Amino acid sequence: MAAHDVLNPHPPEFERFLYASVGEDRNGYVVTVLSTLARLGLDPWKETAELVALGRNAAQTRLGTRLARFRDVPKLASDHGRVARDLSQLLPEGRTSGTLKRAAATVADGHPSSSGAIWAVLAIIFVLFQVLTFGGWGSGE
């Protein structure tokens, strides 16, 4: 895992799909896929990783089922199939990219592939413990 991945552990390939619009809510605000999945009580990145792993046709079917349950966007009541078809085209192709498969597996499992962040946090805790235990930055005497 690269250093920038610690701050943003989600695969950037998912962003085009997750930030795509599913339509407008009753107040006229654009609702994204990310917001839709979150409002349905799903982890958007985990759900996207699972959709990528399914392949485009199965992902379209599953996404259509999810969108049919979403009531905040009136257009989806009658048009969830077309929206799911269009959105599934924005999913990255998971069958061809080894790095995308690893990223999707990491998101789906919830475990990063590197423990660098854990070691960084432990080092900070150790330094703070040393500072607090042995008198800080200096007592001035």
C-alpha positions as CSV (number, residue, x, y, z in Angstrom):
1,M,0.0,0.0,0.0
2,A,1.5,3.4,-1.0
3,A,1.8,6.3,1.4
4,H,-1.2,8.1,-0.1
5,D,-3.4,5.0,0.4
6,V,-3.2,5.5,4.2
7,L,-5.1,8.7,3.9
8,N,-7.5,7.5,1.2
9,P,-7.7,3.7,1.4
10,H,-10.5,3.4,-1.1
11,P,-9.7,2.4,-4.7
12,P,-9.8,5.5,-6.9
13,E,-11.3,3.4,-9.7
14,F,-14.5,3.3,-7.7
15,E,-15.0,7.1,-7.6
16,R,-16.5,7.5,-11.1
17,F,-19.2,5.0,-10.1
18,L,-19.8,6.2,-6.5
19,Y,-20.1,9.9,-7.4
20,A,-22.4,9.3,-10.3
21,S,-26.0,10.6,-10.0
22,V,-29.0,8.3,-9.6
23,G,-31.4,11.3,-9.9
24,E,-32.9,14.1,-8.0
25,D,-34.7,13.7,-4.6
26,R,-38.0,15.4,-3.8
27,N,-36.2,18.6,-2.9
28,G,-34.4,18.8,-6.2
29,Y,-30.9,17.8,-4.9
30,V,-28.8,15.4,-6.9
31,V,-28.3,12.1,-5.1
32,T,-25.2,10.0,-5.8
33,V,-24.6,6.3,-5.8
34,L,-22.5,6.7,-2.7
35,S,-25.3,8.5,-0.9
36,T,-27.9,6.0,-2.1
37,L,-25.9,3.0,-0.8
38,A,-25.2,4.7,2.5
39,R,-28.9,5.6,3.0
40,L,-29.8,2.0,2.3
41,G,-27.5,1.1,5.3
42,L,-24.7,-0.4,3.1
43,D,-21.0,0.4,3.0
44,P,-20.6,2.1,-0.4
45,W,-17.1,0.9,-1.0
46,K,-17.7,-2.6,0.1
47,E,-20.8,-2.8,-2.0
48,T,-19.0,-1.4,-5.0
49,A,-16.2,-4.0,-4.5
50,E,-18.7,-6.8,-4.4
51,L,-20.4,-5.4,-7.6
52,V,-17.0,-5.3,-9.4
53,A,-16.3,-8.9,-8.3
54,L,-19.7,-10.0,-9.7
55,G,-19.1,-8.8,-13.2
56,R,-21.1,-6.3,-15.2
57,N,-24.4,-8.3,-15.8
58,A,-24.8,-9.6,-12.3
59,A,-23.8,-6.2,-10.9
60,Q,-26.5,-4.6,-13.0
61,T,-29.1,-7.0,-11.6
62,R,-28.0,-6.5,-8.0
63,L,-27.8,-2.7,-8.4
64,G,-31.3,-2.6,-9.9
65,T,-32.6,-4.5,-6.9
66,R,-30.9,-2.0,-4.5
67,L,-32.2,1.0,-6.4
68,A,-35.7,-0.4,-6.5
69,R,-35.7,-0.3,-2.6
70,F,-34.5,3.4,-2.6
71,R,-37.5,5.7,-2.2
72,D,-35.8,9.1,-1.9
73,V,-35.5,9.5,-5.6
74,P,-39.0,9.4,-7.2
75,K,-37.6,8.6,-10.7
76,L,-36.2,5.3,-9.5
77,A,-39.6,3.8,-8.8
78,S,-40.3,3.3,-12.5
79,D,-36.8,3.6,-14.0
80,H,-34.5,1.7,-11.7
81,G,-33.6,-0.8,-14.4
82,R,-32.3,1.7,-16.9
83,V,-30.4,3.7,-14.2
84,A,-28.8,0.4,-12.9
85,R,-27.8,-0.4,-16.5
86,D,-26.2,3.0,-17.1
87,L,-24.5,3.0,-13.7
88,S,-23.1,-0.5,-14.1
89,Q,-21.2,0.8,-17.2
90,L,-19.3,3.1,-14.8
91,L,-18.0,0.2,-12.7
92,P,-14.3,-0.6,-13.3
93,E,-13.6,-3.9,-15.1
94,G,-12.5,-6.1,-12.3
95,R,-11.8,-9.3,-14.2
96,T,-8.8,-7.8,-16.1
97,S,-7.0,-5.8,-13.5
98,G,-5.0,-7.6,-10.8
99,T,-4.5,-4.4,-8.7
100,L,-8.2,-3.6,-8.9
101,K,-9.0,-7.1,-7.7
102,R,-6.7,-6.7,-4.8
103,A,-8.1,-3.3,-4.0
104,A,-11.7,-4.7,-4.2
105,A,-10.7,-7.6,-2.0
106,T,-9.2,-5.2,0.6
107,V,-12.3,-3.1,0.7
108,A,-14.6,-6.1,0.8
109,D,-12.6,-7.7,3.6
110,G,-12.1,-4.5,5.5
111,H,-8.4,-5.2,6.1
112,P,-5.7,-3.2,4.4
113,S,-2.9,-5.2,2.8
114,S,-0.2,-3.3,4.7
115,S,0.3,-2.7,8.4
116,G,2.2,0.6,7.8
117,A,-0.5,2.7,9.3
118,I,-0.7,0.5,12.4
119,W,3.1,0.9,13.0
120,A,2.9,4.7,12.5
121,V,0.1,4.9,15.1
122,L,2.1,2.7,17.5
123,A,5.2,4.8,17.1
124,I,3.2,8.0,17.9
125,I,1.7,6.4,21.0
126,F,5.2,5.2,22.1
127,V,6.6,8.8,21.7
128,L,3.7,10.3,23.6
129,F,4.2,7.7,26.4
130,Q,7.9,8.6,26.6
131,V,7.2,12.3,26.7
132,L,4.6,12.0,29.4
133,T,6.5,9.5,31.5
134,F,9.9,11.1,31.4
135,G,9.0,14.8,31.9
136,G,8.1,16.1,28.5
137,W,10.4,18.4,26.5
138,G,12.4,19.5,29.4
139,S,11.7,20.8,32.9
140,G,13.9,23.9,32.5
141,E,15.9,23.2,35.6
